[in-house]
Amino acid sequence: MVTPIPRPERSAAELIVDSVRADLPALLDTVVQRIVDEVPMYARDDVVPADDLYRSVRTNVEYIFDGLTGAAPVDARAPAATGRARAAQGAPLVEVLSAYRVGFGEVWARLVATARRLPGVPEDAVIDLAGSGFALHNAYCDAVIEAYRDEARLLLRARERERAVLVGAILTGSAEKGTVWEVAEALRLPVEGAFMVVAATAELGHDPMPRVESALAACDVTSVWRLENDLSLGVLSLADRSRSEEAMGVLDRHAGGPVGVSPVFGELRQAAWALRLARLALQNLPPDGGVEQFRDQPLSVLLAAAPHAALETAHVVLGGLLELPPDDRDLLLATFEAWVEAGGSAQAAGTILFCHPNTVRYRLRRIATVTGRDLGAPADIAELVAATRAWFQLPHRATS
């Protein structure tokens, strides 16, 4: 006859926990209902479905019971899985932790009520159980927080990669006409409105303007960005065209290096064209920085459509003017630009340049002599205007 091995007597903690576990379905229903009633997010079924909540509560409560009795080492797999799941569902972390507070509170209330009904349960056992429950609650919350944040970081990186692809599709013009709306919807941008494209010089792996997005948002300018090896590219959506000056001010305050900006344009599908203009503005800036916007003028845009041909033509038209010393050359070109902007008035140009009108006339005569153009002939003036704009606005290696 085999002598049975005596079973060790159960501890008071095990007696209490097993008694509560015997009525597990009712406990689970109560915990779920309290979470739904006390934590607003769980009252809606669009974030955490009801069946998902019930399964999670059941798994976590069973792990809590095992942890309280010492039937198994403290196992954080259940709270970790819950933390990851809630991060993926977009549930706020504070509400997830509130659900754990409610759950542990209800379990502890049941344990205390059961301990009072059981005969011969010493107070020390309840106190010890309280200490275990408190430690377990802390361990579970720590596991939830760590898993939630880890999953949130992974999701954020994934969204950033997806967002970069969408921004790239807009800036390269690779989004087909039918999909521009879908890309705009995903980026929360309008299809039509007032836009600017920004190209900022960047060092590998470093964002040159890390806080510019929030600064732009503060002046009602939405922006999306893509960081490349040597550039940070952005698409700015303005509430209206009048915000362009304010946006330029924000870019200027946050610029850590050269920043080129396109003119304001009206359709998102024009972003690839605007990027070319932003790059042209950027290439004309000195390496030590500055913010330059490509001129929003039809002639300037026309020149940008064929920059190499425009610069070759500029060399032919300006001729010997480009062979003068740089300071002399730039002074004459700036005088001509001011004269054109002043509507051909030497008096008004002199006011702009802070010099006497006769000085303006003298410089204009020098331009006519060096270039062989007649400043009284509209065709010659048109050629000089186009050549001067090309020289000032398109990137080139200036003769010195």
C-alpha positions as CSV (number, residue, x, y, z in Angstrom):
1,M,0.0,0.0,0.0
2,V,1.4,3.4,-1.0
3,T,1.4,5.9,1.7
4,P,0.0,9.2,0.3
5,I,2.2,12.2,0.5
6,P,0.7,14.7,2.9
7,R,-0.3,18.0,1.2
8,P,1.1,21.0,2.8
9,E,-1.4,23.2,4.5
10,R,-2.5,26.2,2.5
11,S,-1.5,29.6,3.8
12,A,-4.0,32.2,4.9
13,A,-3.3,34.2,1.7
14,E,-4.0,31.2,-0.5
15,L,-7.3,30.6,1.3
16,I,-8.4,34.2,0.8
17,V,-7.3,34.3,-2.8
18,D,-8.8,30.9,-3.7
19,S,-12.1,31.9,-2.1
20,V,-12.3,35.0,-4.2
21,R,-11.1,33.1,-7.3
22,A,-14.1,30.7,-6.9
23,D,-16.4,33.5,-7.9
24,L,-14.2,34.8,-10.7
25,P,-16.9,35.4,-13.4
26,A,-18.8,37.8,-11.0
27,L,-15.6,39.6,-10.1
28,L,-14.7,40.1,-13.8
29,D,-18.1,41.4,-14.6
30,T,-17.8,43.9,-11.7
31,V,-14.3,45.0,-12.7
32,V,-15.3,45.6,-16.3
33,Q,-18.4,47.5,-15.4
34,R,-16.5,49.7,-13.0
35,I,-13.9,50.5,-15.6
36,V,-16.6,51.4,-18.1
37,D,-18.3,53.6,-15.6
38,E,-15.3,55.3,-14.1
39,V,-12.9,55.7,-17.0
40,P,-14.5,57.7,-19.8
41,M,-12.5,56.2,-22.7
42,Y,-13.7,52.7,-22.0
43,A,-17.3,53.8,-22.1
44,R,-16.8,54.2,-25.9
45,D,-16.4,51.1,-28.0
46,D,-14.4,52.7,-30.8
47,V,-11.0,52.6,-29.0
48,V,-11.0,49.4,-26.9
49,P,-13.8,47.0,-27.9
50,A,-15.8,45.4,-25.1
51,D,-14.6,41.9,-25.8
52,D,-11.0,43.1,-25.9
53,L,-11.5,44.8,-22.5
54,Y,-13.0,41.7,-20.9
55,R,-10.2,39.4,-22.2
56,S,-7.6,41.8,-20.9
57,V,-9.3,42.1,-17.5
58,R,-9.5,38.3,-17.2
59,T,-5.9,37.7,-18.1
60,N,-4.6,40.4,-15.7
61,V,-6.8,39.3,-12.8
62,E,-5.6,35.7,-13.1
63,Y,-2.0,36.9,-13.1
64,I,-2.7,39.1,-10.1
65,F,-4.0,36.1,-8.2
66,D,-1.0,34.0,-9.0
67,G,1.3,36.8,-8.0
68,L,-0.5,37.3,-4.6
69,T,-0.3,33.7,-3.7
70,G,3.3,33.2,-4.9
71,A,2.1,30.3,-7.1
72,A,4.4,31.8,-9.7
73,P,7.0,34.5,-9.9
74,V,5.7,37.9,-10.6
75,D,4.9,37.8,-14.3
76,A,4.5,41.1,-16.1
77,R,3.6,39.6,-19.5
78,A,-0.1,40.5,-19.1
79,P,0.3,44.2,-18.3
80,A,3.1,44.5,-20.9
81,A,0.8,43.0,-23.5
82,T,-2.0,45.4,-22.4
83,G,0.3,48.4,-22.6
84,R,1.4,47.5,-26.1
85,A,-2.2,46.9,-27.3
86,R,-3.5,50.1,-25.8
87,A,-0.7,52.1,-27.4
88,A,-1.5,50.6,-30.8
89,Q,-5.2,51.4,-30.3
90,G,-4.3,55.0,-29.4
91,A,-5.7,54.9,-25.9
92,P,-4.2,57.6,-23.6
93,L,-1.8,56.1,-21.1
94,V,-3.3,57.9,-18.1
95,E,-6.7,56.2,-18.8
96,V,-5.0,52.8,-19.1
97,L,-3.4,53.3,-15.7
98,S,-6.8,54.5,-14.3
99,A,-8.3,51.1,-15.4
100,Y,-5.6,49.3,-13.5
101,R,-6.3,51.4,-10.4
102,V,-10.0,50.5,-10.7
103,G,-9.2,46.8,-11.2
104,F,-6.7,46.5,-8.4
105,G,-9.1,48.4,-6.1
106,E,-12.0,46.0,-6.8
107,V,-9.8,42.9,-6.4
108,W,-8.5,44.3,-3.0
109,A,-12.0,45.1,-1.9
110,R,-13.1,41.5,-2.6
111,L,-10.0,40.1,-0.8
112,V,-10.8,42.1,2.3
113,A,-14.5,41.2,2.4
114,T,-13.6,37.5,1.9
115,A,-10.9,37.6,4.7
116,R,-13.5,39.0,7.1
117,R,-15.9,36.1,6.4
118,L,-13.3,33.3,6.7
119,P,-12.8,32.0,10.2
120,G,-9.4,32.1,11.8
121,V,-7.7,34.4,9.3
122,P,-5.1,36.4,11.3
123,E,-4.8,40.1,10.7
124,D,-1.1,39.7,9.9
125,A,-2.1,37.6,6.8
126,V,-4.3,40.5,5.5
127,I,-1.5,43.0,6.2
128,D,1.0,40.8,4.3
129,L,-1.4,40.4,1.5
130,A,-1.9,44.2,1.3
131,G,1.9,44.6,1.0
132,S,2.0,42.0,-1.8
133,G,-0.9,43.7,-3.6
134,F,0.7,47.1,-3.3
135,A,4.0,45.9,-4.7
136,L,2.2,44.0,-7.5
137,H,0.2,47.0,-8.4
138,N,3.4,49.1,-8.8
139,A,5.1,46.3,-10.8
140,Y,2.1,46.1,-13.1
141,C,1.9,49.8,-13.7
142,D,5.6,50.0,-14.4
143,A,5.3,47.2,-16.9
144,V,2.3,48.9,-18.6
145,I,4.2,52.2,-18.8
146,E,7.4,50.7,-20.2
147,A,5.6,48.6,-22.8
148,Y,3.2,51.4,-23.8
149,R,6.0,53.9,-24.3
150,D,8.1,51.4,-26.2
151,E,5.3,50.6,-28.6
152,A,4.4,54.3,-28.9
153,R,8.0,55.0,-30.0
154,L,7.9,52.2,-32.6
155,L,4.6,53.5,-33.9
156,L,5.9,57.1,-34.0
157,R,8.9,56.0,-36.0
158,A,6.6,54.1,-38.4
159,R,4.3,57.1,-38.8
160,E,7.3,59.4,-39.4
161,R,8.5,57.0,-42.2
162,E,5.1,56.9,-43.7
163,R,4.7,60.7,-43.4
164,A,8.1,61.3,-45.0
165,V,7.1,59.1,-48.0
166,L,3.9,61.1,-48.4
167,V,5.7,64.5,-48.2
168,G,8.2,63.2,-50.7
169,A,5.4,62.2,-53.1
170,I,4.1,65.8,-52.9
171,L,7.5,67.4,-53.3
172,T,8.7,65.2,-56.2
173,G,5.3,65.4,-58.0
174,S,5.2,61.6,-58.1
175,A,1.7,61.5,-56.6
176,E,-0.7,60.9,-59.5
177,K,-3.5,63.5,-60.0
178,G,-6.1,61.1,-58.6
179,T,-4.1,60.4,-55.5
180,V,-3.1,64.0,-54.6
181,W,-6.3,64.4,-52.6
182,E,-5.6,61.2,-50.7
183,V,-2.0,62.2,-49.8
184,A,-3.3,65.7,-48.8
185,E,-5.9,64.1,-46.6
186,A,-3.3,61.9,-44.9
187,L,-1.1,64.9,-44.3
188,R,-4.1,67.0,-43.2
189,L,-3.4,69.6,-45.9
190,P,-5.8,71.3,-48.3
191,V,-5.6,70.6,-52.0
192,E,-6.0,74.3,-52.8
193,G,-5.2,77.4,-50.8
194,A,-1.9,79.3,-50.1
195,F,1.3,77.3,-49.9
196,M,5.1,77.8,-49.7
197,V,7.9,75.2,-50.0
198,V,11.0,75.6,-47.9
199,A,14.5,74.1,-48.5
200,A,16.9,74.4,-45.6
201,T,20.5,73.3,-45.6
202,A,21.0,70.4,-43.1
203,E,23.9,68.3,-41.8
204,L,23.5,64.6,-42.1
205,G,21.0,63.3,-39.5
206,H,20.4,66.7,-37.9
207,D,17.3,68.8,-38.3
208,P,18.4,72.4,-38.9
209,M,15.1,73.8,-37.5
210,P,13.7,71.3,-34.9
211,R,11.2,73.7,-33.4
212,V,9.9,75.5,-36.5
213,E,6.8,73.3,-37.0
214,S,5.3,74.3,-33.6
215,A,6.4,78.0,-34.1
216,L,4.6,78.1,-37.5
217,A,1.5,76.4,-36.0
218,A,1.4,79.3,-33.4
219,C,0.8,81.7,-36.3
220,D,-1.8,79.5,-38.0
221,V,0.6,78.0,-40.5
222,T,0.4,74.2,-40.9
223,S,3.6,72.5,-42.1
224,V,4.9,69.0,-43.0
225,W,8.6,68.2,-43.2
226,R,10.9,65.7,-44.7
227,L,14.6,65.4,-43.6
228,E,17.0,64.3,-46.3
229,N,20.8,63.9,-46.3
230,D,21.6,67.5,-46.9
231,L,18.3,69.3,-46.8
232,S,15.2,69.8,-44.6
233,L,12.2,70.2,-46.9
234,G,8.9,71.6,-45.8
235,V,5.5,72.3,-47.3
236,L,3.7,75.2,-45.5
237,S,0.0,75.7,-45.7
238,L,-1.0,79.3,-44.9
239,A,-4.4,80.4,-43.7
240,D,-4.2,83.0,-46.5
241,R,-1.5,84.7,-48.6
242,S,-1.2,87.6,-46.1
243,R,0.5,85.1,-43.6
244,S,3.5,84.7,-45.9
245,E,5.4,87.6,-44.3
246,E,4.8,86.2,-40.8
247,A,5.9,82.7,-41.9
248,M,9.1,84.2,-43.4
249,G,9.7,85.9,-40.0
250,V,9.4,82.6,-38.2
251,L,11.7,80.9,-40.6
252,D,14.2,83.7,-40.2
253,R,14.2,83.3,-36.4
254,H,14.7,79.6,-36.5
255,A,17.1,79.3,-39.4
256,G,20.4,77.8,-38.4
257,G,21.8,78.1,-41.9
258,P,20.8,79.0,-45.5
259,V,17.0,78.7,-46.1
260,G,15.4,79.0,-49.6
261,V,11.7,79.7,-49.9
262,S,9.4,79.4,-52.9
263,P,6.9,82.1,-53.9
264,V,3.3,81.5,-52.6
265,F,1.4,79.2,-54.8
266,G,-2.3,78.1,-54.9
267,E,-2.4,74.3,-55.6
268,L,-0.7,71.5,-53.7
269,R,0.2,69.7,-56.9
270,Q,2.5,72.6,-57.8
271,A,4.8,71.8,-54.9
272,A,7.4,70.1,-57.0
273,W,7.7,73.2,-59.2
274,A,7.9,75.4,-56.0
275,L,10.7,73.2,-54.6
276,R,12.8,73.9,-57.7
277,L,12.4,77.6,-57.0
278,A,13.2,77.2,-53.3
279,R,16.3,75.3,-54.2
280,L,17.3,78.1,-56.6
281,A,16.8,80.7,-53.9
282,L,18.9,78.5,-51.5
283,Q,21.8,78.1,-53.9
284,N,22.2,81.9,-54.1
285,L,22.7,82.3,-50.4
286,P,26.1,82.4,-48.7
287,P,27.1,79.4,-46.5
288,D,26.8,81.4,-43.3
289,G,23.0,81.6,-43.5
290,G,20.1,83.8,-44.4
291,V,16.5,83.3,-45.6
292,E,15.7,84.1,-49.2
293,Q,12.4,83.9,-51.0
294,F,12.3,83.5,-54.8
295,R,10.6,86.5,-56.3
296,D,6.9,86.0,-57.0
297,Q,7.1,87.6,-60.4
298,P,6.2,86.1,-63.8
299,L,9.6,87.0,-65.3
300,S,11.5,85.4,-62.4
301,V,9.4,82.2,-62.7
302,L,9.9,82.1,-66.4
303,L,13.7,82.4,-66.0
304,A,13.7,79.6,-63.4
305,A,12.0,77.3,-65.9
306,A,15.2,77.2,-67.9
307,P,18.0,78.5,-65.6
308,H,21.0,77.4,-67.7
309,A,19.7,79.0,-70.8
310,A,18.7,82.2,-68.9
311,L,22.2,82.5,-67.4
312,E,23.9,81.9,-70.8
313,T,21.7,84.7,-72.2
314,A,22.5,86.9,-69.3
315,H,26.3,86.6,-70.0
316,V,25.7,87.6,-73.6
317,V,23.4,90.5,-72.8
318,L,25.5,91.9,-69.9
319,G,28.7,91.3,-71.7
320,G,31.5,93.5,-70.5
321,L,29.5,94.5,-67.4
322,L,30.3,91.2,-65.9
323,E,34.1,91.7,-66.4
324,L,34.1,94.8,-64.2
325,P,35.4,94.5,-60.6
326,P,32.6,92.8,-58.5
327,D,31.8,95.8,-56.4
328,D,31.5,98.0,-59.5
329,R,29.5,95.4,-61.4
330,D,27.0,94.8,-58.5
331,L,26.6,98.6,-58.0
332,L,25.6,99.2,-61.6
333,L,23.3,96.2,-61.7
334,A,21.6,97.3,-58.4
335,T,21.2,100.8,-59.9
336,F,19.5,99.4,-63.0
337,E,17.2,97.2,-60.9
338,A,16.2,100.2,-58.7
339,W,15.6,102.3,-61.9
340,V,13.3,99.7,-63.3
341,E,11.5,99.3,-60.0
342,A,11.0,103.1,-59.9
343,G,9.3,103.0,-63.3
344,G,12.3,104.6,-65.2
345,S,12.6,107.6,-62.8
346,A,16.1,108.7,-61.9
347,Q,14.6,110.8,-59.2
348,A,12.8,107.9,-57.5
349,A,15.7,105.5,-58.1
350,G,18.0,108.0,-56.3
351,T,15.7,108.1,-53.3
352,I,15.8,104.3,-53.2
353,L,19.6,104.2,-53.5
354,F,20.2,107.3,-51.3
355,C,22.1,109.1,-54.0
356,H,21.6,112.0,-56.4
357,P,19.5,111.5,-59.5
358,N,22.5,112.6,-61.6
359,T,24.5,109.7,-60.1
360,V,21.8,107.4,-61.2
361,R,21.9,108.8,-64.8
362,Y,25.7,108.5,-64.8
363,R,25.5,104.8,-63.8
364,L,22.8,104.1,-66.4
365,R,25.0,105.7,-69.1
366,R,27.9,103.4,-68.1
367,I,25.6,100.4,-68.4
368,A,24.5,101.4,-71.8
369,T,28.1,102.0,-72.9
370,V,29.4,98.7,-71.6
371,T,26.5,96.5,-72.8
372,G,25.9,98.3,-76.0
373,R,22.2,98.5,-75.2
374,D,20.0,101.6,-75.7
375,L,18.0,102.4,-72.5
376,G,15.5,104.3,-74.6
377,A,14.6,101.2,-76.6
378,P,12.0,99.0,-74.9
379,A,13.4,95.8,-76.4
380,D,16.9,96.5,-75.1
381,I,15.5,97.4,-71.7
382,A,13.5,94.1,-71.7
383,E,16.7,92.1,-72.5
384,L,18.6,93.9,-69.7
385,V,15.8,93.3,-67.2
386,A,15.7,89.6,-68.0
387,A,19.5,89.3,-67.8
388,T,19.8,91.2,-64.5
389,R,17.1,89.1,-62.9
390,A,18.7,85.9,-64.1
391,W,22.1,87.1,-62.7
392,F,20.7,88.1,-59.3
393,Q,18.2,85.2,-58.8
394,L,19.7,82.2,-60.4
395,P,22.7,80.3,-58.9
396,H,25.9,80.8,-60.7
397,R,29.6,81.3,-60.2
398,A,30.1,85.0,-60.1
399,T,33.1,86.3,-62.0
400,S,35.6,88.1,-59.8
